[in-house]
Amino acid sequence: MTNLLLENGANKEVIATMLEIAQFSIHHVRWLAGPVIVHQSLWMETLPKWLIEAVHLDRLEQIFQEHETGEIGVLATPAEVLACMYPATMEAPLHSDWVDVYLWAGNEVFSKHQRLQETSLWQLLGEDRPVKFESIKSDFEQLARDIRRKVVEAAKQRGWGKKPLPSATASQKSPPDTENRPLQYTLF
């Protein structure tokens, strides 16, 4: 249900609050509520809106998977890696290792979110040798780990995941005295 809310424009902070109320891990709440991390450049303003939405949807999906297994992961999603790298690709040429990471993440995200008319990015590019995850695993995981850590830390700095402690005096208050109140207030 929360996926549907997010897909239909519900604010990610509202969904994060729902996760907090449902007693999900503070890490998961912070990860969903945190910002989308992107390479700082003038090109970050051109990041497609659908990609930002994909980041939030993929985070939520991964949060549910991790919650179901009782684990707290350390890696960001391919959509987050793609969003982070996008402005950097517009600014300067990347080393071939990072081009492979970017293309692999792009294929994953474009396929998952149905952004290609073709069956894969590789067909669109005319490549007969798609990038295999095994060849980019180390670089991808390093970047994905850094992104997720920064997202969670930024959300923590913004105050996410700080559950208010119940006040000791609030639990000791007695109920209001009902004997001195009239049953119905008069209007005249």
N, C-alpha and C positions, 0 to 999 in steps of 0.2 A: 504494500500500500504506500509506503514512504517513497518507493521508486516512482510510483505514479504521481505522487504529489510533486516530486522534484522534476519529473518530466513535464509537468503541466505548469511550471513556473513558480512553485513554492520556494521560498527563500531557504537556502541551505542552513542558515542559522536556526530557522524554525525546526527543521529536521534534526539538527544537532541537539537542540533542546529536547526534542522528543526522545532521542537516544539517551540523553542524560537522565531524563525522567524514568526511562525503561531500565536504568542502571547498567548501561553499556560501559565499557572501559573508558576512563577519562582520556586515554590515548586516542581511542576511536572518535570520541566526541570532538576532541581538539583537531584531529586530522580532517574530519568533515567540515568543521567550522573555519579551519585555517584558510589562508589565501592561496591563490594559484601562483606558484613560484615561476617567474620568467626571467630570462637574461635581460639585464637592464640596458636598454637602448631605445632609440626613437622608434624602432620597428615594433616594439611591444604593443603599441597602440593599434597595430594592424592584425593582432591575433583574432582569428575568427570567433564569433560569439558561440557558434556550435561547439567549438573545441573546449571552451571554458565550461559549457554545459556538460560535455562528455567527461571532463575531469571530475565534476561533482557526481555524475551518475556512476562512473567507474569506481570512485572512492567508496560510495555507498554500497555498491555491489560487493566490493572486496571486504568492507567492514562486516557485512552480513556473513560472508563466507568465513572470515576469521572468527567471528563471534560464535558461529555454529560449531566450529572445531575447538573453541576455547583458547585460541592462540591470538597473539598480538604480533602482527607482521612488522617488517622493517622496510619493505620496499614500496615505493610509489607505483602508480599504474603506468602503463605505456602512454596513456593520454597525457599524464603529467610530464613525462619525459619529453614527449613531442612538443607540448606547450612551452616548456622551459627552453628547449633548443631552438624553437622557431625564430625568435628575434636574432639569435646568433647566426643562423644560416643566412639571414638577409644582410648581415653586417659585413661578413668576411667569409672567405672559403674555409671549410673545415678539413681537418685531416681525414684521410680515407677511413680510419677506424670509426670516427665519429659520424661520418656520412653513413656508414653501415648501420650504426645505432639509430640514427635519425630515420633512415629508410625502413628499417625493421619496425620501429615504433609506429611510423606512419602507416605501413601496411596493416599492422594490427588494429590500429584505431580506425582507419578508413573502412576496413572490412567490417569491424564490429558495429560501427555506427552508420553503415550503409552509405558511404560518401563517394563510392566509385561506381561507375556504370559497368566497368569491367569486373572480372571476378577477383582480380588482385592488382596491387600497385605494380607488380613486376610485369604483368602483361601490358599495362599502360605505358610503362617505361621501355618496353621491348627487351626486357632482360630475360635471358633463359636460365640464369643462375640466381635464384633469390637468396637473400642473406638468411643464413640459418642462425637461430638463437644461440647455439653453442659457440659460434664464432664471435659473438658480441656480448656474451653473458657477463664477463668480468666488467667491462666498461658500463654496460647497462645497469648492472646491480650496484656499482659504485655510485653512479649518478642518481639512480632511483632511491638509494639509501640516504644520500645527502638531501635530496628534495624532501622526502618524507620527514626527516629530522627537522629541517628548517620550517616546514609547514606546521608541525606540532609545536615547535618552540615559539613561532610567531603567534599561534593561537593562545598559547600559555601566557605570553606577554600581554595579550589583549584581554586576559581575564577568563578565558574559557576553562571549564573544568573545576572551578572553585565552588564546590557545593557549600551553601551557607549552613553553618552548624546551628542546631536548634538551641535557642537560648534557655539557660537553666531557669530563668525567671518566668519565661513563657509557659513552661510545663507546670509551674507551681501556682499559676493564677487560678482563682476559683471562678466558676461560671458566674455570669452576671446575676444579680439579685432580681428575681422576677416578681417577688411579692409586692414590692413598692411601685411597680409599674401598672398603669391601668391596662385592662385588656384591650380596649379600643380607644384611640384618641378621638376626642370630640373635635368636630370641625367648627363649632360655633362658640 
